[in-house]
Amino acid sequence: MSEIEVSELDRPLFIVAALRGFRLQRMQDGFFGLFKRNGDAVELVADGLTFKEVANRCGATGTTTLRAAVERDGLAWLDTYESFLALARSV
């Protein structure tokens, strides 16, 4: 499996998406694609999304931060990059 590389600025968005069961990918046009596993298939949920649009789909609306949205819903925020990598490989 190839190594997952995520910029420091995008990392919180990838974390919140992975915690929600989504696979997030930065597309060639600079926007994001959001994918969901369906059995053995990985299906596109939405593409052409901005950072804010992905955040909204993951529960961070208005002034709610990504971390606050995760913790509000009883999920644990991932504090280490290694934890994120392990989760990202599972979705």
N, CA, C and O of each residue as an XYZ file, in Angstrom:
364
protein
N       0.844     -1.172      0.000
C       0.000      0.000      0.000
C       0.889      1.235      0.000
O       1.901      1.280      0.699
N       0.510      2.230     -0.780
C       1.313      3.445     -0.825
C       1.067      4.281      0.425
O       0.015      4.191      1.058
N       2.048      5.085      0.760
C       1.960      5.938      1.942
C       0.953      7.057      1.691
O       0.901      7.614      0.595
N       0.160      7.383      2.694
C      -0.821      8.452      2.601
C      -0.128      9.751      2.974
O       0.459      9.861      4.050
N      -0.198     10.737      2.081
C       0.403     12.037      2.361
C      -0.696     13.086      2.398
O      -1.465     13.229      1.447
N      -0.763     13.814      3.498
C      -1.767     14.843      3.685
C      -1.068     16.078      4.219
O      -0.258     15.987      5.141
N      -1.377     17.232      3.643
C      -0.744     18.462      4.116
C      -1.215     18.780      5.536
O      -2.300     18.373      5.953
N      -0.390     19.502      6.255
C      -0.722     19.902      7.637
C      -2.048     20.658      7.685
O      -2.835     20.467      8.612
N      -2.300     21.515      6.693
C      -3.518     22.326      6.687
C      -4.770     21.491      6.443
O      -5.832     21.792      6.989
N      -4.655     20.446      5.629
C      -5.806     19.605      5.311
C      -6.023     18.474      6.308
O      -7.099     17.875      6.330
N      -5.038     18.173      7.121
C      -5.099     17.003      8.003
C      -6.361     16.953      8.872
O      -6.979     15.891      8.955
N      -6.777     18.054      9.527
C      -7.997     17.966     10.348
C      -9.229     17.563      9.538
O     -10.099     16.857     10.047
N      -9.308     18.002      8.289
C     -10.446     17.646      7.447
C     -10.429     16.160      7.110
O     -11.476     15.514      7.100
N      -9.252     15.618      6.835
C      -9.128     14.191      6.558
C      -9.461     13.374      7.802
O     -10.057     12.302      7.699
N      -9.082     13.873      8.976
C      -9.389     13.179     10.230
C     -10.895     13.122     10.451
O     -11.437     12.051     10.726
N     -11.578     14.259     10.334
C     -13.020     14.277     10.589
C     -13.756     13.420      9.566
O     -14.729     12.752      9.917
N     -13.321     13.421      8.321
C     -13.960     12.581      7.297
C     -13.767     11.100      7.625
O     -14.714     10.317      7.544
N     -12.552     10.719      7.993
C     -12.273      9.316      8.318
C     -13.069      8.863      9.543
O     -13.566      7.737      9.573
N     -13.192      9.724     10.546
C     -13.973      9.376     11.732
C     -15.449      9.173     11.394
O     -16.147      8.433     12.087
N     -15.920      9.814     10.351
C     -17.312      9.668      9.896
C     -17.471      8.509      8.908
O     -18.568      8.256      8.409
N     -16.366      7.807      8.631
C     -16.443      6.663      7.728
C     -16.251      6.999      6.265
O     -16.496      6.163      5.395
N     -15.814      8.222      5.986
C     -15.578      8.644      4.609
C     -14.108      8.533      4.252
O     -13.235      8.636      5.113
N     -13.853      8.328      3.004
C     -12.505      8.432      2.453
C     -12.488      9.749      1.683
O     -13.316      9.964      0.797
N     -11.566     10.612      2.012
C     -11.464     11.926      1.386
C     -10.256     11.944      0.479
O      -9.200     11.414      0.823
N     -10.414     12.553     -0.678
C      -9.303     12.629     -1.622
C      -9.279     14.013     -2.250
O     -10.311     14.536     -2.668
N      -8.083     14.601     -2.310
C      -7.951     15.860     -3.035
C      -7.864     15.507     -4.513
O      -7.033     14.701     -4.930
N      -8.742     16.131     -5.296
C      -8.826     15.833     -6.719
C      -7.854     16.727     -7.496
O      -7.299     17.679     -6.947
N      -7.657     16.408     -8.770
C      -6.715     17.165     -9.595
C      -7.124     18.620     -9.762
O      -6.269     19.479     -9.977
N      -8.427     18.914     -9.665
C      -8.893     20.292     -9.822
C      -8.715     21.117     -8.552
O      -9.068     22.296     -8.521
N      -8.163     20.493     -7.492
C      -7.924     21.206     -6.244
C      -9.059     21.088     -5.247
O      -8.906     21.457     -4.082
N     -10.196     20.578     -5.694
C     -11.321     20.362     -4.796
C     -11.206     18.975     -4.173
O     -10.248     18.246     -4.434
N     -12.184     18.617     -3.353
C     -12.162     17.325     -2.674
C     -13.227     16.394     -3.232
O     -14.286     16.833     -3.681
N     -12.926     15.104     -3.193
C     -13.896     14.058     -3.484
C     -14.132     13.282     -2.205
O     -13.187     12.980     -1.477
N     -15.378     12.957     -1.927
C     -15.758     12.238     -0.717
C     -16.287     10.867     -1.134
O     -17.196     10.769     -1.958
N     -15.714      9.817     -0.563
C     -16.051      8.449     -0.935
C     -16.521      7.683      0.294
O     -16.168      8.029      1.422
N     -17.323      6.637      0.071
C     -17.819      5.793      1.156
C     -17.675      4.341      0.725
O     -17.967      3.995     -0.420
N     -17.227      3.497      1.640
C     -17.097      2.069      1.341
C     -18.485      1.430      1.369
O     -19.275      1.661      2.284
N     -18.760      0.622      0.348
C     -20.007     -0.131      0.248
C     -19.630     -1.568     -0.069
O     -19.506     -1.944     -1.235
N     -19.447     -2.371      0.979
C     -18.936     -3.728      0.784
C     -17.501     -3.659      0.306
O     -16.658     -3.039      0.954
N     -17.218     -4.285     -0.815
C     -15.871     -4.255     -1.384
C     -15.628     -3.035     -2.265
O     -14.489     -2.745     -2.633
N     -16.691     -2.328     -2.601
C     -16.567     -1.173     -3.495
C     -16.397      0.118     -2.697
O     -16.901      0.248     -1.581
N     -15.687      1.055     -3.284
C     -15.575      2.401     -2.733
C     -16.298      3.310     -3.715
O     -15.889      3.444     -4.868
N     -17.390      3.941     -3.244
C     -18.253      4.712     -4.128
C     -18.127      6.203     -3.855
O     -17.999      6.635     -2.710
N     -18.166      6.971     -4.923
C     -18.126      8.425     -4.825
C     -19.438      8.926     -4.240
O     -20.513      8.595     -4.741
N     -19.352      9.716     -3.191
C     -20.518     10.337     -2.574
C     -20.715     11.724     -3.170
O     -21.832     12.105     -3.521
N     -19.623     12.476     -3.281
C     -19.684     13.825     -3.839
C     -18.286     14.244     -4.258
O     -17.292     13.828     -3.663
N     -18.222     15.074     -5.292
C     -16.925     15.632     -5.681
C     -17.089     17.115     -5.973
O     -18.204     17.636     -5.981
N     -15.980     17.783     -6.212
C     -16.006     19.221     -6.431
C     -16.300     19.994     -5.160
O     -16.810     21.113     -5.212
N     -15.978     19.400     -4.013
C     -16.280     20.014     -2.722
C     -15.135     20.896     -2.239
O     -13.963     20.581     -2.444
N     -15.489     21.994     -1.602
C     -14.505     22.851     -0.948
C     -14.257     22.327      0.465
O     -14.974     21.447      0.941
N     -13.250     22.866      1.125
C     -12.949     22.516      2.516
C     -14.205     22.695      3.370
O     -14.569     21.804      4.137
N     -14.866     23.846      3.235
C     -16.052     24.169      4.033
C     -17.197     23.201      3.755
O     -17.906     22.802      4.678
N     -17.384     22.818      2.490
C     -18.462     21.885      2.149
C     -18.226     20.504      2.762
O     -19.167     19.861      3.228
N     -16.982     20.053      2.760
C     -16.666     18.771      3.401
C     -16.905     18.887      4.906
O     -17.500     17.996      5.513
N     -16.444     19.977      5.504
C     -16.643     20.191      6.941
C     -18.129     20.163      7.289
O     -18.523     19.543      8.277
N     -18.954     20.830      6.484
C     -20.399     20.843      6.726
C     -20.991     19.442      6.658
O     -21.822     19.086      7.493
N     -20.578     18.641      5.678
C     -21.082     17.267      5.540
C     -20.655     16.397      6.721
O     -21.282     15.377      7.009
N     -19.587     16.807      7.400
C     -19.081     16.041      8.548
C     -19.538     16.633      9.877
O     -19.017     16.260     10.929
N     -20.503     17.550      9.845
C     -21.108     18.060     11.069
C     -20.554     19.355     11.611
O     -21.037     19.847     12.631
N     -19.549     19.925     10.958
C     -18.960     21.181     11.437
C     -19.592     22.342     10.673
O     -19.030     22.842      9.698
N     -20.762     22.757     11.130
C     -21.474     23.846     10.470
C     -21.391     25.113     11.306
O     -21.153     25.066     12.513
N     -21.591     26.241     10.645
C     -21.545     27.521     11.346
C     -20.183     27.752     11.969
O     -19.159     27.693     11.288
N     -20.175     28.015     13.266
C     -18.913     28.279     13.959
C     -18.358     27.038     14.661
O     -17.358     27.122     15.374
N     -19.001     25.893     14.462
C     -18.532     24.645     15.074
C     -17.243     24.191     14.400
O     -17.192     24.064     13.177
N     -16.214     23.949     15.186
C     -14.942     23.483     14.628
C     -15.032     21.998     14.289
O     -15.941     21.298     14.735
N     -14.078     21.535     13.498
C     -14.034     20.118     13.147
C     -13.933     19.253     14.399
O     -14.661     18.271     14.551
N     -13.027     19.628     15.285
C     -12.830     18.852     16.512
C     -14.074     18.870     17.395
O     -14.458     17.841     17.951
N     -14.703     20.033     17.524
C     -15.911     20.141     18.346
C     -17.042     19.288     17.779
O     -17.801     18.691     18.543
N     -17.169     19.219     16.460
C     -18.207     18.395     15.827
C     -17.976     16.922     16.134
O     -18.919     16.182     16.414
N     -16.724     16.506     16.079
C     -16.375     15.112     16.373
C     -16.693     14.786     17.827
O     -17.351     13.785     18.112
N     -16.231     15.622     18.739
C     -16.423     15.366     20.168
C     -17.888     15.492     20.578
O     -18.342     14.775     21.470
N     -18.629     16.392     19.939
C     -20.067     16.543     20.214
C     -20.811     15.235     19.936
O     -21.769     14.893     20.628
N     -20.356     14.516     18.918
C     -21.019     13.275     18.519
C     -20.425     12.035     19.181
O     -20.692     10.910     18.756
N     -19.613     12.244     20.228
C     -19.100     11.130     21.016
C     -17.918     10.394     20.412
O     -17.575      9.299     20.858
N     -17.294     10.981     19.408
C     -16.116     10.370     18.797
C     -14.861     10.959     19.423
O     -14.893     12.058     19.976
N     -13.768     10.234     19.338
C     -12.498     10.705     19.907
C     -11.627     11.288     18.802
O     -11.390     10.642     17.781
N     -11.155     12.506     19.012
C     -10.261     13.166     18.064
C      -8.921     12.437     18.052
O      -8.440     11.995     19.095
N      -8.330     12.316     16.889
C      -7.033     11.645     16.753
C      -5.924     12.673     16.910
O      -5.808     13.596     16.103
N      -5.116     12.518     17.938
C      -4.077     13.506     18.230
C      -2.753     13.236     17.535
O      -1.904     14.124     17.460
N      -2.563     12.025     17.026
C      -1.288     11.733     16.373
C      -1.507     11.383     14.910
O      -2.551     10.855     14.526
N      -0.507     11.686     14.113
C      -0.572     11.377     12.687
C      -0.625      9.868     12.476
O      -1.272      9.399     11.540
N       0.033      9.117     13.317
C       0.030      7.661     13.207
C      -1.378      7.103     13.424
O      -1.787      6.169     12.735
N      -2.118      7.670     14.376
C      -3.503      7.248     14.609
C      -4.359      7.535     13.388
O      -5.195      6.723     12.991
N      -4.137      8.709     12.796
C      -4.868      9.060     11.579
C      -4.558      8.078     10.458
O      -5.469      7.620      9.768
N      -3.283      7.752     10.269
C      -2.903      6.825      9.196
C      -3.573      5.470      9.372
O      -4.050      4.881      8.402
N      -3.611      4.976     10.603
C      -4.253      3.687     10.868
C      -5.738      3.743     10.522
O      -6.267      2.814      9.911
N      -6.412      4.820     10.905
C      -7.833      4.964     10.599
C      -8.050      5.142      9.100
O      -8.949      4.526      8.526
N      -7.244      5.971      8.468
C      -7.403      6.243      7.034
C      -7.257      4.975      6.208
O      -7.916      4.825      5.179
N      -6.422      4.086      6.638
C      -6.231      2.827      5.904
C      -7.423      1.889      6.066
O      -7.586      0.955      5.281
N      -8.253      2.129      7.074
C      -9.381      1.227      7.336
C     -10.677      1.653      6.653
O     -11.614      0.860      6.569
N     -10.746      2.885      6.166
C     -11.991      3.339      5.514
C     -11.882      3.290      4.013
O     -12.833      3.636      3.313
